[in-house]
Amino acid sequence: DQQVKQNSPSLSVQEGRISILNCDYTNSMFDYFLWYKKYPAEGPTFLISISSIKDKNEDGRFTVFLNKSAKHLSLHIVPSQPGDSAVYFCAASGRTGNQFYFGTGTSLTVIP
Amino acid sequence: NAGVTQTPKFQVLKTGQSMTLQCAQDMNHNSMYWYRQDPGMGLRLIYYSASEGTTDKGEVPNGYNVSRLNKREFSLRLESAAPSQTSVYFCASRRSPLASTDTQYFGPGTRLTVL
């Protein structure tokens, strides 16, 4: 059973606007959450993370929000740029940190 | 630094054939991982090695074996390939097995087709 879910397979956004990618999880033992970005024919690369003790983490244009009561996290990209077009995976791990559970990915297209 | 390298990039096998996927990292990381990515399934952990000399099963270990040859290298073996093992395989490494905040670094992937 999928413990981390990304219910939107794709998203299209105009350049300069905000992109919001969503992720839900079912395991309340998860305490660390990450977003990865993946271009075609490449491996995923780390984008941003958040610990369960926080509800927001920012890094430049990227902000991740965590709502533990709803078991939901989101990635905001502002402003969106064409180079942001990629597949975004959210991932989660528990306290031991050795097993990471990935969502199915959301393909973001930023239209110039 | 090459980071995480994987060989081969592409492979086609017939059902029942065996092969080994190779992975190496030059970042002096302790932990290494093998994932498979299938359409609509995301990345799923096959096996991992928290440190040199140890290996553990992940979510989907059936049909696979692994060897942590040394600190740099972690190989994945398919003893008798099946069409259900058609997938893209990613190797990853991480500095510490203890700190959940350590990032995983991924290789470029191996695209495997089993006919």
Backbone of each chain as ProteinMPNN parsed JSONL, in Angstrom:
{"seq_chain_A": "DQQVKQNSPSLSVQEGRISILNCDYTNSMFDYFLWYKKYPAEGPTFLISISSIKDKNEDGRFTVFLNKSAKHLSLHIVPSQPGDSAVYFCAASGRTGNQFYFGTGTSLTVIP", "coords_chain_A": {"N_chain_A": [[0.847, -1.185, 0.0], [0.541, 2.211, -0.852], [2.386, 4.476, 0.916], [3.064, 7.088, 0.673], [1.638, 9.618, -1.163], [1.049, 11.186, -4.265], [-1.308, 12.859, -5.722], [-1.754, 14.252, -8.042], [-0.868, 13.725, -11.231], [0.186, 15.456, -13.103], [0.98, 18.927, -13.793], [0.436, 22.159, -15.02], [1.815, 25.375, -15.424], [1.958, 28.902, -15.786], [4.865, 30.77, -16.681], [6.45, 32.63, -14.128], [4.313, 32.55, -12.417], [2.883, 30.997, -9.431], [3.77, 27.679, -8.529], [2.229, 24.893, -7.137], [2.744, 21.97, -5.535], [1.479, 18.956, -4.338], [1.376, 16.574, -1.61], [0.553, 13.647, 0.138], [0.587, 11.648, 3.108], [0.465, 8.527, 4.907], [1.551, 7.304, 7.134], [2.009, 7.897, 10.438], [4.386, 7.813, 11.766], [6.374, 8.845, 10.234], [8.97, 11.228, 10.094], [10.535, 12.929, 8.697], [10.779, 14.734, 5.751], [11.085, 15.025, 2.232], [11.74, 16.7, -0.89], [12.347, 15.828, -4.215], [13.747, 16.477, -7.41], [13.42, 15.576, -10.794], [14.898, 15.214, -13.904], [14.361, 14.051, -17.302], [15.988, 10.966, -18.101], [17.866, 11.244, -16.126], [19.048, 10.848, -12.718], [17.105, 11.343, -9.676], [17.377, 14.516, -7.997], [18.146, 16.12, -4.951], [16.012, 18.557, -3.513], [14.666, 20.125, -1.446], [13.991, 19.945, 2.083], [12.144, 18.981, 5.08], [11.786, 18.833, 8.569], [9.775, 17.067, 10.964], [9.388, 18.654, 13.168], [9.073, 21.163, 12.338], [6.984, 23.521, 10.511], [7.363, 24.802, 8.193], [9.713, 25.405, 5.607], [12.126, 27.247, 3.913], [13.885, 27.842, 0.859], [15.3, 29.882, -1.094], [13.539, 30.212, -4.037], [11.9, 28.153, -3.381], [9.593, 26.654, -1.191], [8.647, 24.572, 1.414], [5.795, 23.267, 2.963], [4.461, 21.833, 5.886], [1.813, 20.009, 7.179], [1.048, 18.432, 9.836], [-1.17, 17.385, 11.192], [-2.989, 16.96, 9.186], [-1.555, 15.248, 7.698], [-0.085, 16.077, 5.428], [1.897, 17.559, 2.899], [3.295, 20.3, 1.063], [4.81, 21.738, -1.823], [5.938, 24.842, -2.756], [6.669, 26.854, -5.493], [7.989, 29.813, -6.332], [8.985, 32.673, -8.156], [7.708, 30.611, -10.802], [9.799, 29.009, -13.201], [10.812, 28.258, -16.598], [12.888, 26.356, -16.531], [12.24, 24.904, -14.322], [10.632, 22.897, -15.099], [9.98, 19.579, -14.757], [9.92, 16.301, -13.225], [8.575, 15.963, -10.011], [9.233, 14.487, -6.965], [7.918, 13.581, -3.836], [9.13, 12.476, -0.663], [9.461, 10.382, 2.241], [10.659, 9.611, 5.526], [11.23, 7.556, 8.425], [12.173, 7.735, 11.95], [14.517, 6.194, 12.119], [15.611, 6.492, 9.647], [16.636, 4.972, 7.489], [15.034, 3.865, 5.542], [13.407, 5.144, 2.833], [10.398, 6.427, 1.596], [8.762, 6.916, -1.382], [6.665, 9.137, -3.251], [4.502, 8.972, -6.186], [5.15, 10.883, -8.002], [4.926, 14.115, -9.624], [4.493, 15.649, -12.659], [5.728, 18.621, -13.647], [5.076, 21.324, -15.752], [6.304, 24.285, -16.911], [5.148, 26.981, -18.542], [6.454, 29.095, -20.986]], "CA_chain_A": [[0.0, 0.0, 0.0], [1.36, 3.407, -1.018], [2.371, 5.272, 2.137], [3.229, 8.486, 0.279], [0.822, 9.736, -2.376], [0.941, 12.433, -4.994], [-2.528, 12.563, -6.463], [-1.778, 14.961, -9.324], [0.246, 13.243, -12.059], [0.774, 16.533, -13.888], [0.584, 20.297, -13.468], [0.977, 23.167, -15.938], [1.774, 26.706, -14.81], [2.6, 29.947, -16.578], [6.111, 31.328, -16.144], [6.263, 33.761, -13.225], [3.253, 32.289, -11.439], [3.227, 30.042, -8.386], [3.478, 26.256, -8.699], [1.973, 24.229, -5.854], [2.714, 20.529, -5.682], [0.949, 18.41, -3.099], [1.791, 15.222, -1.226], [-0.108, 13.153, 1.355], [1.192, 10.434, 3.632], [-0.437, 7.816, 5.816], [2.262, 6.776, 8.296], [2.25, 8.968, 11.411], [5.755, 7.675, 12.284], [7.306, 9.595, 9.4], [9.332, 12.482, 10.75], [11.398, 13.725, 7.839], [10.143, 14.765, 4.429], [11.982, 15.608, 1.237], [11.318, 16.818, -2.282], [13.368, 15.61, -5.218], [13.421, 16.912, -8.763], [14.01, 14.638, -11.732], [14.833, 15.459, -15.339], [14.421, 12.809, -18.073], [17.259, 10.27, -18.278], [18.772, 11.538, -15.018], [18.553, 10.447, -11.413], [16.519, 12.428, -8.874], [18.295, 15.36, -7.223], [17.529, 16.683, -3.768], [15.587, 19.94, -3.674], [14.416, 20.764, -0.164], [13.474, 18.999, 3.063], [11.567, 19.55, 6.294], [11.641, 17.932, 9.698], [8.418, 17.119, 11.524], [9.285, 19.656, 14.24], [8.813, 22.451, 11.697], [5.847, 23.5, 9.588], [7.726, 25.526, 6.967], [11.136, 25.561, 5.336], [12.313, 27.991, 2.668], [15.2, 27.886, 0.241], [15.161, 30.655, -2.322], [12.179, 30.208, -4.622], [11.215, 26.926, -2.976], [9.132, 26.578, 0.185], [7.868, 23.376, 1.724], [4.897, 23.4, 4.105], [4.046, 20.554, 6.458], [0.64, 20.015, 8.055], [1.113, 17.084, 10.424], [-2.498, 16.888, 11.558], [-3.626, 16.504, 7.948], [-0.582, 14.375, 7.023], [-0.019, 16.689, 4.095], [2.918, 18.568, 2.66], [3.211, 20.918, -0.25], [5.989, 22.459, -2.312], [5.588, 26.047, -3.501], [7.756, 27.399, -6.292], [7.61, 31.177, -6.718], [8.153, 32.47, -9.335], [8.051, 29.435, -11.591], [10.628, 29.278, -14.379], [10.79, 27.114, -17.526], [13.858, 25.353, -16.085], [11.65, 24.106, -13.249], [9.87, 21.802, -15.707], [10.596, 18.315, -14.346], [9.057, 15.499, -12.349], [8.882, 16.202, -8.61], [8.861, 13.405, -6.063], [8.068, 13.766, -2.403], [9.608, 11.27, 0.007], [9.357, 10.462, 3.695], [11.354, 8.562, 6.266], [10.981, 7.531, 9.863], [13.256, 8.188, 12.815], [15.775, 5.488, 11.857], [16.159, 7.167, 8.475], [17.259, 4.145, 6.466], [14.095, 3.563, 4.469], [12.703, 6.307, 2.306], [9.214, 6.072, 0.827], [8.56, 7.95, -2.39], [5.407, 9.266, -3.967], [4.524, 8.567, -7.593], [5.677, 11.973, -8.811], [4.087, 15.067, -10.352], [5.227, 16.255, -13.766], [5.453, 20.061, -13.732], [5.448, 22.024, -16.979], [6.202, 25.741, -16.788], [4.95, 27.479, -19.912], [7.056, 30.441, -21.116]], "C_chain_A": [[0.891, 1.246, 0.0], [1.262, 4.256, 0.245], [2.542, 6.762, 1.861], [2.541, 8.644, -1.074], [0.903, 11.131, -2.958], [-0.191, 12.231, -5.986], [-2.624, 13.287, -7.799], [-0.607, 14.496, -10.175], [0.934, 14.375, -12.829], [0.198, 17.882, -13.483], [1.228, 21.224, -14.489], [0.771, 24.546, -15.346], [2.449, 27.684, -15.759], [3.873, 30.425, -15.877], [5.805, 32.548, -15.285], [5.193, 33.535, -12.172], [3.741, 31.27, -10.396], [2.874, 28.619, -8.816], [3.288, 25.666, -7.311], [1.829, 22.736, -6.112], [2.363, 19.926, -4.319], [1.351, 16.955, -2.885], [1.065, 14.854, 0.069], [0.584, 11.881, 1.822], [0.264, 9.81, 4.663], [0.234, 7.395, 7.128], [2.613, 7.906, 9.265], [3.65, 8.887, 12.029], [6.783, 8.399, 11.409], [7.671, 10.897, 10.096], [10.283, 13.338, 9.923], [10.886, 13.598, 6.421], [11.038, 15.53, 3.453], [11.243, 15.776, -0.088], [12.537, 16.633, -3.176], [12.825, 16.062, -6.563], [14.118, 15.967, -9.725], [13.782, 15.094, -13.161], [14.881, 14.116, -16.063], [15.844, 12.28, -18.209], [18.307, 10.654, -17.228], [18.202, 10.977, -13.733], [17.931, 11.624, -10.678], [17.612, 13.222, -8.155], [17.518, 16.013, -6.093], [17.198, 18.154, -3.971], [15.465, 20.646, -2.316], [13.819, 19.734, 0.79], [12.851, 19.733, 4.244], [11.46, 18.469, 7.354], [10.251, 18.103, 10.294], [8.275, 18.131, 12.656], [9.016, 21.047, 13.666], [7.53, 22.358, 10.878], [6.157, 24.231, 8.285], [9.242, 25.548, 6.84], [11.299, 26.205, 3.966], [13.743, 27.873, 2.183], [15.042, 28.588, -1.106], [13.728, 30.677, -2.818], [11.32, 29.06, -4.129], [10.853, 26.974, -1.492], [8.354, 25.286, 0.351], [7.075, 23.64, 2.997], [4.482, 22.012, 4.577], [2.866, 20.759, 7.401], [0.516, 18.614, 8.634], [-0.266, 16.55, 10.749], [-3.227, 16.355, 10.336], [-2.756, 15.495, 7.214], [-0.409, 14.819, 5.568], [1.181, 17.618, 4.017], [2.78, 19.093, 1.242], [4.522, 21.642, -0.541], [5.493, 23.641, -3.123], [6.832, 26.536, -4.23], [7.29, 28.775, -6.793], [8.86, 32.021, -6.997], [8.613, 31.234, -10.099], [8.831, 29.856, -12.833], [10.597, 28.059, -15.31], [11.751, 25.994, -17.123], [13.354, 24.502, -14.935], [10.848, 22.926, -13.805], [10.604, 20.482, -15.481], [9.54, 17.493, -13.622], [9.522, 15.704, -10.91], [8.344, 15.045, -7.772], [8.918, 13.894, -4.629], [8.455, 12.424, -1.788], [9.536, 11.482, 1.506], [10.163, 9.346, 4.325], [11.006, 8.67, 7.741], [12.224, 7.901, 10.636], [14.574, 7.493, 12.53], [16.417, 5.974, 10.568], [16.747, 6.288, 7.405], [16.331, 3.78, 5.333], [13.337, 4.819, 4.102], [11.563, 5.818, 1.433], [8.875, 7.236, -0.085], [7.125, 7.953, -2.899], [5.6, 8.922, -5.433], [4.985, 9.668, -8.522], [4.599, 12.839, -9.451], [4.949, 15.718, -11.418], [4.808, 17.715, -13.902], [5.943, 20.598, -15.068], [5.236, 23.509, -16.744], [6.225, 26.319, -18.195], [5.514, 28.892, -20.022], [6.021, 31.479, -21.563]], "O_chain_A": [[1.864, 1.328, 0.749], [0.175, 4.708, 0.607], [2.211, 7.599, 2.701], [2.822, 7.9, -2.014], [0.834, 12.128, -2.239], [-0.041, 11.513, -6.975], [-3.493, 12.966, -8.61], [0.538, 14.835, -9.877], [2.113, 14.274, -13.168], [-0.892, 17.98, -12.919], [2.415, 21.098, -14.792], [-0.303, 24.859, -14.831], [3.401, 27.329, -16.453], [3.945, 30.476, -14.649], [4.999, 33.397, -15.664], [5.154, 34.231, -11.157], [4.858, 30.758, -10.478], [1.813, 28.382, -9.395], [4.093, 25.909, -6.411], [0.917, 22.295, -6.812], [2.889, 20.341, -3.287], [1.627, 16.215, -3.829], [0.978, 15.668, 0.988], [1.108, 11.122, 1.007], [-0.609, 10.477, 5.22], [-0.45, 7.156, 8.123], [3.424, 8.773, 8.941], [4.057, 9.802, 12.744], [7.938, 8.546, 11.807], [6.803, 11.592, 10.625], [10.778, 14.359, 10.4], [10.595, 12.5, 5.945], [11.656, 16.536, 3.802], [10.259, 15.089, -0.365], [13.604, 17.197, -2.933], [11.621, 16.033, -6.817], [15.271, 15.595, -9.508], [12.651, 15.33, -13.586], [15.386, 13.139, -15.51], [16.786, 13.047, -18.406], [19.499, 10.414, -17.422], [17.013, 10.666, -13.659], [18.197, 12.777, -11.016], [18.638, 12.669, -7.758], [16.366, 16.411, -6.267], [17.996, 18.909, -4.529], [16.114, 21.667, -2.091], [13.209, 18.76, 0.35], [13.008, 20.945, 4.392], [11.088, 17.332, 7.066], [9.627, 19.154, 10.146], [7.156, 18.439, 13.065], [8.762, 21.995, 14.41], [7.047, 21.264, 10.585], [5.324, 24.278, 7.381], [9.962, 25.691, 7.829], [10.693, 25.772, 2.986], [14.685, 27.812, 2.973], [14.697, 27.971, -2.114], [12.818, 31.106, -2.109], [10.128, 29.004, -4.432], [11.689, 27.292, -0.647], [7.504, 24.95, -0.473], [7.603, 24.163, 3.978], [4.189, 21.13, 3.77], [2.922, 21.587, 8.311], [-0.048, 17.718, 8.005], [-0.506, 15.353, 10.59], [-3.999, 15.402, 10.439], [-3.183, 14.939, 6.202], [-0.567, 14.039, 4.629], [1.453, 18.374, 4.949], [2.234, 18.437, 0.356], [5.232, 22.088, 0.361], [4.718, 23.473, -4.065], [7.914, 26.618, -3.648], [6.337, 28.886, -7.565], [9.736, 32.082, -6.134], [9.785, 30.862, -10.04], [8.571, 30.9, -13.432], [10.375, 26.94, -14.846], [11.462, 24.819, -17.345], [13.965, 23.487, -14.601], [10.431, 22.051, -13.046], [11.722, 20.297, -15.963], [8.408, 17.939, -13.433], [10.716, 15.628, -10.622], [7.173, 14.678, -7.858], [9.879, 14.56, -4.245], [8.141, 11.367, -2.336], [9.549, 12.615, 1.986], [10.333, 8.275, 3.742], [10.559, 9.706, 8.232], [13.22, 8.331, 10.053], [15.637, 8.098, 12.67], [17.634, 5.879, 10.408], [17.328, 6.818, 6.459], [16.799, 3.416, 4.254], [12.713, 5.466, 4.942], [11.736, 4.905, 0.626], [8.721, 8.376, 0.354], [6.466, 6.916, -2.966], [6.71, 8.619, -5.872], [5.194, 9.425, -9.711], [3.511, 12.366, -9.777], [6.008, 16.272, -11.121], [3.659, 18.006, -14.236], [7.082, 20.356, -15.466], [4.131, 23.944, -16.418], [7.196, 26.163, -18.935], [5.124, 29.783, -19.268], [6.353, 32.654, -21.721]]}, "seq_chain_B": "NAGVTQTPKFQVLKTGQSMTLQCAQDMNHNSMYWYRQDPGMGLRLIYYSASEGTTDKGEVPNGYNVSRLNKREFSLRLESAAPSQTSVYFCASRRSPLASTDTQYFGPGTRLTVL", "coords_chain_B": {"N_chain_B": [[34.847, 14.95, -9.142], [32.822, 12.132, -9.7], [30.51, 11.39, -8.476], [27.735, 9.395, -8.12], [27.903, 6.524, -9.982], [26.574, 4.381, -12.507], [26.461, 1.243, -14.118], [25.277, -1.118, -16.558], [23.986, 1.52, -18.767], [21.783, 0.883, -20.293], [19.978, -2.169, -20.801], [18.982, -5.208, -22.278], [17.333, -8.154, -21.577], [16.65, -11.681, -21.827], [13.92, -13.626, -20.597], [14.757, -15.419, -17.71], [17.485, -15.123, -17.942], [20.528, -14.017, -16.336], [21.924, -11.18, -14.601], [24.141, -8.552, -13.499], [23.857, -5.449, -11.989], [25.863, -2.64, -11.726], [27.141, -0.372, -9.3], [28.788, 2.531, -8.188], [30.285, 4.824, -5.875], [31.982, 7.884, -5.251], [32.13, 9.493, -3.048], [32.774, 8.842, -0.521], [30.72, 7.845, 1.029], [28.732, 6.212, 3.527], [26.346, 4.738, 3.366], [24.383, 2.887, 1.017], [21.999, 2.399, -1.659], [19.488, 0.606, -3.493], [16.986, 1.26, -5.843], [13.897, 0.803, -7.623], [12.115, 2.176, -10.368], [8.916, 2.409, -11.493], [6.277, 3.003, -13.869], [3.714, 5.032, -12.546], [4.233, 4.162, -9.987], [6.225, 5.355, -8.526], [9.414, 5.588, -6.783], [10.748, 2.641, -5.494], [12.183, 0.975, -2.756], [14.617, -1.49, -3.022], [16.858, -2.966, -1.917], [19.143, -2.101, 0.726], [22.264, -0.844, 2.001], [23.413, -0.111, 4.96], [25.916, 0.345, 5.988], [29.346, -0.494, 5.19], [29.639, -3.946, 4.721], [27.141, -4.651, 5.635], [23.802, -5.536, 4.702], [20.362, -4.977, 3.891], [16.882, -5.817, 3.463], [14.543, -4.022, 1.455], [11.455, -2.551, 0.434], [10.707, -4.131, -1.817], [12.21, -6.762, -2.284], [12.16, -9.281, -3.49], [13.445, -11.619, -5.818], [15.86, -10.459, -6.238], [19.356, -10.014, -5.457], [21.999, -8.643, -3.454], [25.286, -7.18, -3.207], [27.601, -5.742, -1.1], [30.423, -4.707, -2.039], [32.653, -3.26, -1.287], [33.447, -0.173, 0.388], [32.867, 1.648, -1.619], [31.375, 0.358, -3.63], [28.316, -1.16, -4.715], [26.432, -3.754, -5.678], [23.727, -5.043, -7.687], [21.999, -7.971, -8.23], [20.255, -9.918, -10.576], [19.1, -13.025, -10.599], [17.506, -14.75, -12.154], [15.991, -13.423, -14.56], [12.791, -11.809, -14.889], [9.869, -10.754, -16.761], [8.459, -8.957, -15.136], [10.412, -7.558, -13.89], [11.239, -5.603, -15.517], [12.194, -2.329, -15.662], [13.305, 0.91, -14.441], [16.318, 1.257, -12.854], [17.701, 2.658, -9.999], [20.589, 3.647, -8.285], [21.675, 4.826, -5.127], [23.414, 6.924, -2.757], [24.417, 7.766, 0.609], [25.68, 9.842, 3.172], [25.575, 9.244, 5.976], [24.254, 6.558, 7.892], [22.803, 7.082, 10.093], [21.782, 9.626, 10.494], [18.787, 10.965, 9.79], [18.452, 13.235, 8.363], [20.327, 13.388, 6.402], [21.056, 13.767, 2.957], [20.126, 11.798, 0.098], [22.068, 10.826, -2.695], [21.685, 10.342, -6.085], [22.363, 7.988, -8.76], [22.496, 7.969, -12.428], [20.79, 6.036, -13.407], [19.705, 2.771, -14.625], [18.267, 1.421, -17.398], [16.3, -1.291, -17.725], [15.13, -3.936, -19.684], [13.144, -6.777, -19.802], [12.528, -9.47, -21.778]], "CA_chain_B": [[34.032, 13.889, -8.53], [31.776, 11.632, -10.562], [29.288, 11.193, -7.703], [27.267, 8.006, -8.169], [27.888, 6.033, -11.354], [25.894, 3.097, -12.69], [26.655, 0.574, -15.403], [25.209, -0.34, -17.805], [22.89, 2.487, -18.853], [20.648, 0.164, -20.878], [20.188, -3.602, -20.926], [17.839, -6.032, -22.642], [17.546, -9.544, -21.2], [15.563, -12.62, -22.052], [13.431, -14.257, -19.376], [15.603, -16.483, -17.205], [18.889, -14.739, -17.939], [20.979, -13.327, -15.124], [22.847, -10.076, -14.823], [24.488, -7.737, -12.334], [23.938, -4.003, -12.163], [26.965, -2.13, -10.917], [27.022, 0.988, -8.775], [29.952, 2.985, -7.423], [30.246, 6.229, -5.468], [33.299, 8.378, -4.866], [31.916, 10.547, -2.052], [33.099, 8.269, 0.787], [29.473, 7.662, 1.767], [28.612, 4.94, 4.226], [25.124, 4.001, 3.024], [24.042, 2.806, -0.396], [20.615, 1.954, -1.851], [18.978, 0.289, -4.822], [15.563, 1.503, -6.052], [13.353, 0.646, -8.961], [11.051, 3.116, -10.673], [7.947, 1.917, -12.464], [5.223, 3.994, -14.137], [2.614, 5.059, -11.587], [4.605, 3.557, -8.694], [7.286, 6.07, -7.829], [10.626, 4.815, -6.519], [10.568, 1.68, -4.405], [13.465, 0.493, -2.269], [14.811, -2.934, -3.197], [17.795, -3.317, -0.853], [20.065, -1.049, 1.098], [23.416, -1.211, 2.814], [23.597, 1.024, 5.868], [27.354, 0.554, 6.084], [30.11, -1.57, 4.567], [29.503, -5.217, 5.403], [25.751, -4.945, 6.002], [22.754, -5.308, 3.703], [19.016, -5.23, 4.405], [15.816, -5.77, 2.48], [13.632, -2.889, 1.425], [10.051, -2.867, 0.17], [10.482, -5.094, -2.905], [13.481, -7.467, -2.484], [12.055, -10.605, -4.112], [14.021, -11.761, -7.148], [17.116, -9.727, -6.292], [20.374, -10.142, -4.423], [22.931, -7.517, -3.485], [26.606, -7.354, -2.597], [28.362, -4.518, -0.815], [31.751, -5.231, -2.339], [33.543, -2.454, -0.462], [32.707, 1.036, 0.746], [32.51, 2.378, -2.824], [30.602, -0.372, -4.632], [27.126, -1.89, -4.26], [25.886, -4.335, -6.904], [22.395, -5.653, -7.632], [21.981, -9.115, -9.131], [19.04, -10.623, -10.949], [19.556, -14.396, -10.884], [16.684, -15.3, -13.218], [15.163, -12.245, -14.845], [11.387, -11.976, -15.27], [9.323, -9.523, -17.367], [8.023, -8.028, -14.073], [11.578, -6.803, -13.434], [11.443, -4.495, -16.446], [12.081, -1.135, -14.84], [14.5, 1.736, -14.369], [16.947, 0.995, -11.556], [18.542, 3.75, -9.516], [21.432, 3.474, -7.112], [21.85, 6.08, -4.379], [24.294, 6.817, -1.592], [24.165, 8.78, 1.636], [26.87, 9.899, 4.025], [25.453, 8.59, 7.274], [23.036, 5.759, 8.065], [22.152, 7.407, 11.356], [21.12, 10.925, 10.466], [17.713, 10.943, 8.795], [18.485, 14.469, 7.584], [21.306, 13.32, 5.316], [20.452, 13.63, 1.631], [20.558, 10.741, -0.807], [22.531, 11.236, -4.017], [21.295, 9.281, -7.011], [22.999, 7.797, -10.046], [21.655, 8.312, -13.591], [19.816, 4.984, -13.674], [19.877, 1.712, -15.627], [16.971, 1.023, -17.952], [16.341, -2.734, -17.981], [13.953, -4.55, -20.305], [13.195, -8.24, -19.799], [11.569, -9.941, -22.802]], "C_chain_B": [[32.932, 13.447, -9.479], [30.465, 11.475, -9.814], [28.94, 9.717, -7.658], [27.194, 7.595, -9.639], [27.25, 4.652, -11.4], [26.24, 2.536, -14.067], [25.866, -0.731, -15.419], [24.103, 0.706, -17.747], [21.616, 1.813, -19.373], [20.993, -1.323, -20.942], [18.886, -4.267, -21.33], [18.2, -7.478, -22.322], [16.39, -10.394, -21.677], [15.16, -13.217, -20.708], [14.345, -15.412, -18.99], [17.086, -16.162, -17.195], [19.239, -14.03, -16.632], [21.868, -12.143, -15.505], [23.073, -9.333, -13.513], [24.561, -6.281, -12.739], [24.988, -3.471, -11.18], [26.702, -0.692, -10.494], [28.275, 1.32, -7.987], [29.78, 4.453, -7.067], [31.633, 6.633, -4.973], [33.207, 9.481, -3.816], [32.219, 10.059, -0.634], [31.858, 8.122, 1.678], [29.407, 6.285, 2.397], [27.455, 4.092, 3.72], [24.881, 4.022, 1.526], [22.717, 2.083, -0.549], [20.385, 1.55, -3.301], [17.465, 0.49, -4.837], [15.184, 1.048, -7.459], [12.221, 1.649, -9.138], [10.183, 2.546, -11.78], [6.867, 2.963, -12.673], [4.096, 3.898, -13.115], [2.954, 4.518, -10.21], [5.645, 4.36, -7.939], [8.535, 5.216, -7.699], [10.373, 3.891, -5.334], [11.918, 1.07, -4.045], [13.545, -1.02, -2.388], [15.665, -3.474, -2.041], [18.589, -2.075, -0.489], [21.193, -1.623, 1.936], [23.731, -0.006, 3.691], [25.08, 1.362, 6.024], [28.053, -0.643, 5.452], [29.973, -2.839, 5.397], [28.101, -5.562, 5.824], [24.83, -4.705, 4.817], [21.416, -5.665, 4.333], [17.993, -5.092, 3.294], [15.025, -4.479, 2.609], [12.212, -3.365, 1.188], [9.853, -4.04, -0.785], [11.729, -5.914, -3.204], [13.394, -8.772, -3.292], [12.594, -10.614, -5.526], [15.371, -11.079, -7.309], [18.058, -10.172, -5.178], [21.327, -8.961, -4.547], [24.249, -7.93, -2.851], [27.21, -5.984, -2.36], [29.83, -4.924, -0.88], [32.824, -4.537, -1.494], [32.783, -1.165, -0.165], [32.173, 1.75, -0.489], [31.428, 1.693, -3.64], [29.471, -1.206, -4.032], [26.447, -2.428, -5.51], [24.542, -5.002, -6.64], [22.351, -6.769, -8.659], [20.574, -9.664, -9.323], [19.461, -12.022, -11.367], [18.796, -15.006, -12.061], [15.641, -14.236, -13.57], [13.763, -12.625, -15.307], [10.87, -10.68, -15.877], [8.875, -8.5, -16.324], [9.185, -7.188, -13.528], [12.012, -5.741, -14.45], [11.185, -3.195, -15.702], [13.313, -0.259, -15.078], [15.046, 1.591, -12.955], [17.882, 2.154, -11.198], [19.318, 3.3, -8.281], [21.571, 4.824, -6.43], [22.817, 5.846, -3.238], [24.003, 7.968, -0.649], [25.302, 8.712, 2.63], [26.703, 9.062, 5.286], [24.184, 7.752, 7.332], [22.229, 6.198, 9.269], [21.339, 8.694, 11.302], [20.051, 10.934, 9.388], [17.742, 12.185, 7.928], [19.53, 14.45, 6.473], [20.623, 13.049, 3.985], [20.987, 12.411, 0.905], [20.984, 11.353, -2.135], [22.317, 10.056, -4.967], [22.207, 9.215, -8.229], [22.017, 8.073, -11.179], [20.655, 7.229, -13.969], [20.271, 3.975, -14.717], [18.494, 1.307, -16.096], [17.05, -0.422, -18.397], [15.024, -3.194, -18.572], [14.152, -6.059, -20.312], [12.101, -8.753, -20.743], [11.059, -11.346, -22.488]], "O_chain_B": [[32.191, 14.277, -10.006], [29.406, 11.429, -10.44], [29.738, 8.89, -7.217], [26.511, 8.234, -10.439], [27.367, 3.862, -10.463], [26.301, 3.271, -15.052], [25.788, -1.4, -14.389], [23.36, 0.763, -16.767], [20.511, 2.14, -18.941], [22.154, -1.691, -21.116], [17.821, -3.944, -20.805], [19.246, -7.971, -22.744], [15.287, -9.896, -21.903], [15.977, -13.301, -19.791], [14.67, -16.269, -19.812], [17.866, -16.838, -16.524], [18.37, -13.519, -15.926], [22.474, -12.113, -16.576], [22.308, -9.466, -12.557], [25.236, -5.92, -13.703], [24.996, -3.802, -9.995], [26.117, 0.095, -11.238], [28.769, 0.5, -7.213], [29.213, 5.231, -7.835], [32.354, 5.841, -4.366], [34.109, 10.312, -3.707], [31.959, 10.766, 0.339], [31.93, 8.255, 2.9], [29.955, 5.317, 1.87], [27.564, 2.868, 3.65], [25.13, 5.02, 0.85], [22.339, 1.268, 0.292], [21.01, 2.085, -4.216], [16.748, -0.026, -3.979], [16.026, 0.926, -8.349], [11.471, 1.938, -8.206], [10.665, 2.24, -12.871], [6.567, 3.732, -11.76], [3.584, 2.811, -12.848], [2.078, 4.418, -9.351], [5.918, 4.048, -6.78], [8.699, 4.233, -8.422], [9.849, 4.313, -4.303], [12.696, 0.696, -4.923], [12.665, -1.742, -1.92], [15.224, -4.34, -1.286], [18.699, -1.13, -1.27], [21.098, -2.716, 2.496], [24.257, 0.999, 3.213], [25.447, 2.527, 6.175], [27.432, -1.678, 5.207], [30.162, -2.823, 6.613], [27.87, -6.662, 6.327], [25.047, -3.788, 4.025], [21.337, -6.538, 5.197], [18.193, -4.363, 2.323], [14.86, -3.924, 3.695], [11.806, -4.425, 1.664], [8.947, -4.852, -0.596], [12.276, -5.78, -4.299], [14.414, -9.307, -3.727], [12.262, -9.75, -6.337], [15.962, -11.114, -8.388], [17.634, -10.635, -4.119], [21.446, -8.356, -5.612], [24.323, -8.883, -2.076], [27.323, -5.169, -3.276], [30.399, -5.418, 0.094], [33.781, -5.17, -1.047], [31.587, -1.08, -0.444], [31.128, 2.396, -0.417], [30.63, 2.373, -4.286], [29.631, -1.862, -3.002], [25.939, -1.652, -6.319], [24.258, -5.459, -5.533], [22.634, -6.541, -9.835], [19.816, -9.846, -8.371], [20.118, -12.183, -12.395], [19.39, -15.707, -12.881], [14.569, -14.161, -12.969], [13.567, -13.615, -16.012], [11.376, -9.607, -15.547], [8.905, -7.299, -16.592], [8.969, -6.224, -12.794], [13.026, -5.068, -14.264], [10.094, -2.978, -15.175], [14.231, -0.63, -15.809], [14.322, 1.781, -11.978], [18.731, 2.563, -11.991], [18.78, 2.668, -7.372], [21.584, 5.858, -7.098], [23.017, 4.713, -2.802], [23.433, 8.99, -1.031], [25.83, 7.633, 2.9], [27.578, 8.267, 5.631], [23.136, 8.196, 6.863], [21.1, 5.746, 9.458], [20.326, 8.827, 11.989], [20.369, 10.913, 8.199], [17.124, 12.204, 6.863], [19.612, 15.393, 5.686], [19.727, 12.21, 3.893], [22.147, 12.033, 1.068], [20.347, 12.278, -2.638], [22.716, 8.927, -4.682], [22.75, 10.225, -8.677], [20.849, 8.375, -10.935], [19.758, 7.478, -14.774], [21.103, 4.272, -15.574], [17.649, 0.9, -15.298], [17.778, -0.75, -19.334], [13.949, -2.896, -18.052], [15.182, -6.562, -20.762], [10.913, -8.505, -20.534], [10.251, -11.892, -23.24]]}, "name": "protein", "num_of_chains": 2, "seq": "DQQVKQNSPSLSVQEGRISILNCDYTNSMFDYFLWYKKYPAEGPTFLISISSIKDKNEDGRFTVFLNKSAKHLSLHIVPSQPGDSAVYFCAASGRTGNQFYFGTGTSLTVIPNAGVTQTPKFQVLKTGQSMTLQCAQDMNHNSMYWYRQDPGMGLRLIYYSASEGTTDKGEVPNGYNVSRLNKREFSLRLESAAPSQTSVYFCASRRSPLASTDTQYFGPGTRLTVL"}
